[in-house]
Amino acid sequence: MEEFMLIFRHQDGNKVASPEQIQIWMKQTMDWIGGIAAQNKFIGGNGLIFDDAKVVGYNNVVTNGPFGDIKETIGGYIMVKADSAEEAVEFAKGSPVLQGDGNTVEVRKIAKRDGIH
């Protein structure tokens, strides 16, 4: 069994959802993760907060960010166990993040601690 990271990308950082819509999405997300966990394939994950975010670049230049006017933001991630990349993609297809126009879930295989496979 391999490990994969599902990275949630939001297309428009300027869109602000209502507190009610956020609650709906959170419940949908918890239900979706619960379905993966019920198969004993959920490893963990976190949402990401944009407040006080910093970007460190070349020559250690530090800027505030990410900014809401960028085209894409990363909203969080989960890690799952899957028999194949195709199975991990099937998990990703169920993500409530995909309800947002232009949003995506990137699926990446996690390198093993004993080397990259």
KALINPE-V211493 format. One record per pair of residues at least 12 apart in sequence whose ideal C-beta (glycine too) atoms are under 6 Angstrom apart, sorted by the first residue. I is the first residue (numbers start at 1). J is the second residue. Records with the same first field share a line. If there is no record, write none. Layout:
I: J / J
This chain:
1: 81
2: 109
3: 81 / 110
4: 80 / 82 / 88 / 107 / 109
5: 77 / 79 / 108 / 110
6: 78 / 92 / 105 / 107
7: 77 / 106
8: 75 / 76 / 97 / 105
9: 72 / 74 / 104
10: 73 / 75 / 103
11: 72 / 102 / 103
13: 68 / 70 / 73
14: 68
25: 96
28: 96
29: 96
32: 94
36: 80 / 91
41: 80 / 81
43: 79
44: 79
45: 77 / 78 / 79
46: 76
47: 76
48: 76
53: 65 / 66
88: 107
89: 107
92: 105 / 107
